Amino acid sequence: MGEKPIDTGIPPSRETLTAEMTRTAFQRRVVTHLNPDEVLERAIAFFSARGYRAGRTGRPNQVYVIGKREGVLPRVTAEILVQPNVGRRGATLVTVSGFGPQLREHLAAFVQELRRERRTS
């Protein structure tokens, strides 16, 4: 992980925040044969176990992930969206996107977990 920034009491500029969000952005897609509801429940459990607040949004087939301060970012967020029956019957497309220095690593680990499971089943 990176060095902890020095807290000067002055909030970072919008340009600094935008640059950090761009630098730590994560977006991947993965195809799985899991049920869409199972993917969403796994995502909630996965991120909750790592200290993030996660839950279903008001939109169907979508989960939010919210975390506290990471680096200069006052809050980090991500979303996981599933689309059932994409391409071949029974295939589920999972889109994972978010930003944050540590959250980015956890998002990558979640995608790897889905891919690893796809290869073993």
Phi and psi in degrees as a GROMACS rama.xvg file:
@    title "Ramachandran Plot"
@    xaxis  label "Phi"
@    yaxis  label "Psi"
@TYPE xy
-85.318  177.927  GLY-2
-71.7322  149.825  GLU-3
-78.9271  131.522  LYS-4
-69.4179  152.622  PRO-5
-80.0241  128.143  ILE-6
-83.4328  108.261  ASP-7
-93.9608  -4.83148  THR-8
84.1027  -9.28183  GLY-9
-100.503  123.717  ILE-10
-64.4519  146.515  PRO-11
-65.5007  153.542  PRO-12
-70.4937  160.975  SER-13
-59.1274  -37.6546  ARG-14
-63.5749  -39.8769  GLU-15
-64.2897  -44.742  THR-16
-63.4081  -44.5884  LEU-17
-62.1022  -42.7215  THR-18
-63.0591  -40.9199  ALA-19
-69.6471  -38.9978  GLU-20
-63.3312  -41.1695  MET-21
-67.0636  -42.7958  THR-22
-64.4888  -36.0306  ARG-23
-102.194  11.031  THR-24
-64.8172  146.471  ALA-25
-138.334  130.758  PHE-26
-149.875  122.835  GLN-27
-143.594  156.401  ARG-28
-123.222  144.897  ARG-29
-143.233  141.666  VAL-30
-101.924  134.303  VAL-31
-137.646  163.274  THR-32
-102.779  10.4598  HIS-33
-74.3744  155.023  LEU-34
-64.7517  138.162  ASN-35
-54.3726  -41.4987  PRO-36
-64.5364  -35.7405  ASP-37
-66.0851  -40.1244  GLU-38
-61.8509  -44.6779  VAL-39
-65.6344  -42.2518  LEU-40
-65.536  -38.7322  GLU-41
-63.9063  -40.467  ARG-42
-62.3269  -44.7886  ALA-43
-60.6083  -46.5934  ILE-44
-64.9043  -42.6493  ALA-45
-59.873  -49.9981  PHE-46
-78.6873  -31.9131  PHE-47
-63.7328  -38.8102  SER-48
-65.5046  -21.04  ALA-49
-100.516  12.2893  ARG-50
91.4853  8.62613  GLY-51
-98.4413  154.858  TYR-52
-88.2972  124.159  ARG-53
-137.627  144.959  ALA-54
-174.618  173.77  GLY-55
-75.2533  146.768  ARG-56
-90.2175  -179.545  THR-57
-72.5711  -16.3778  GLY-58
-88.7849  143.279  ARG-59
-68.0841  150.934  PRO-60
61.8133  33.9955  ASN-61
-142.635  142.257  GLN-62
-125.59  141.123  VAL-63
-103.398  153.356  TYR-64
-134.04  125.927  VAL-65
-129.044  135.138  ILE-66
-128.814  168.477  GLY-67
-81.4884  -168.897  LYS-68
-54.8873  132.623  ARG-69
-134.552  115.197  GLU-70
63.7291  -132.074  GLY-71
-84.3997  -10.1683  VAL-72
-79.2463  125.736  LEU-73
-70.0172  -21.5573  PRO-74
-157.619  146.02  ARG-75
-119.835  145.991  VAL-76
-138.364  158.152  THR-77
-153.254  163.35  ALA-78
-139.978  146.984  GLU-79
-122.009  122.161  ILE-80
-118.755  132.333  LEU-81
-115.568  141.664  VAL-82
-124.56  110.294  GLN-83
-76.3031  156.66  PRO-84
52.266  51.446  ASN-85
-98.1115  130.841  VAL-86
71.6078  -116.459  GLY-87
-71.7876  150.699  ARG-88
-59.4099  132.075  ARG-89
89.0722  -5.43853  GLY-90
-85.6749  139.451  ALA-91
-118.292  127.04  THR-92
-92.5925  125.562  LEU-93
-113.169  122.09  VAL-94
-107.844  123.929  THR-95
-117.749  123.476  VAL-96
-144.97  146.682  SER-97
175.817  -173.536  GLY-98
-150.816  154.011  PHE-99
139.945  140.338  GLY-100
-57.4748  -50.1067  PRO-101
-83.6903  -37.7527  GLN-102
-59.0485  -37.3344  LEU-103
-56.337  -43.0833  ARG-104
-65.3955  -39.4359  GLU-105
-69.5658  -36.9655  HIS-106
-62.7187  -43.2438  LEU-107
-62.9857  -39.4066  ALA-108
-65.0875  -38.586  ALA-109
-64.6553  -43.908  PHE-110
-62.1329  -43.8156  VAL-111
-61.1338  -38.9893  GLN-112
-62.213  -43.8172  GLU-113
-64.3823  -42.0195  LEU-114
-66.8759  -40.9852  ARG-115
-62.0212  -42.0875  ARG-116
-66.9367  -37.3817  GLU-117
-61.7043  -40.0643  ARG-118
-71.6009  -29.2842  ARG-119
-86.2188  -17.7147  THR-120
